[in-house]
Amino acid sequence: MDDNPNYTEAFNELQEIVSEIELGEIGVDDLSDKVKRAALLIKVCKKKLRSTEENVKDILRELEDVSEGPL
């Protein structure tokens, strides 16, 4: 278990946990740990998505500034 996964790793692991829960493959003893891990993975994914969104907005702002400049 990587404590600092990238987005793809976090998303894939999260899908595995959800699948295990849906299929009833996780025992009661492990459920709490899996839910905690899932919460961490969700935070990782949200943080990366927010960061990516901000980067895209910055790029679009830069493109607007360039296109509005003098010719």
C-alpha positions as CSV (number, residue, x, y, z in Angstrom):
1,M,0.0,0.0,0.0
2,D,1.6,3.2,-1.2
3,D,0.9,6.1,1.1
4,N,1.4,8.6,-1.7
5,P,-0.1,7.1,-4.8
6,N,-0.6,9.1,-8.0
7,Y,-4.2,9.6,-9.3
8,T,-4.3,6.5,-11.4
9,E,-3.0,4.3,-8.7
10,A,-5.4,5.8,-6.1
11,F,-8.4,5.5,-8.5
12,N,-7.6,1.9,-9.3
13,E,-7.1,0.9,-5.7
14,L,-10.4,2.7,-4.8
15,Q,-12.2,0.7,-7.5
16,E,-10.8,-2.5,-6.1
17,I,-12.0,-1.7,-2.6
18,V,-15.4,-0.8,-3.8
19,S,-15.6,-4.0,-5.8
20,E,-14.5,-6.0,-2.7
21,I,-17.2,-4.3,-0.6
22,E,-19.9,-4.9,-3.2
23,L,-19.0,-8.5,-3.6
24,G,-18.9,-9.0,0.2
25,E,-15.2,-10.1,0.0
26,I,-14.2,-8.0,3.0
27,G,-14.7,-9.3,6.5
28,V,-16.1,-7.2,9.3
29,D,-12.6,-7.1,10.9
30,D,-11.0,-5.5,7.8
31,L,-13.9,-3.3,6.8
32,S,-12.9,-0.3,9.0
33,D,-9.3,-0.4,7.6
34,K,-10.6,-0.6,4.0
35,V,-13.0,2.3,4.5
36,K,-10.2,4.4,6.1
37,R,-8.0,3.6,3.1
38,A,-10.8,4.5,0.7
39,A,-11.3,7.8,2.4
40,L,-7.6,8.6,2.0
41,L,-7.7,7.6,-1.7
42,I,-10.7,9.8,-2.3
43,K,-8.7,12.7,-0.8
44,V,-5.8,12.0,-3.1
45,C,-8.0,11.9,-6.2
46,K,-9.9,15.1,-5.2
47,K,-6.6,16.9,-4.5
48,K,-5.2,15.9,-7.9
49,L,-8.4,16.8,-9.7
50,R,-8.5,20.3,-8.1
51,S,-4.8,20.8,-8.9
52,T,-5.3,19.8,-12.5
53,E,-8.4,22.1,-12.8
54,E,-6.3,25.0,-11.5
55,N,-3.5,24.3,-13.9
56,V,-5.9,24.1,-16.9
57,K,-7.5,27.4,-15.8
58,D,-4.1,29.0,-15.6
59,I,-3.2,27.8,-19.1
60,L,-6.5,29.1,-20.5
61,R,-5.9,32.5,-18.8
62,E,-2.4,32.7,-20.3
63,L,-3.8,31.8,-23.7
64,E,-6.5,34.6,-23.4
65,D,-3.8,37.1,-22.3
66,V,-1.7,36.2,-25.4
67,S,-4.6,36.4,-27.8
68,E,-5.7,39.8,-26.4
69,G,-2.3,41.3,-26.6
70,P,-1.1,43.7,-29.3
71,L,-0.3,42.3,-32.7
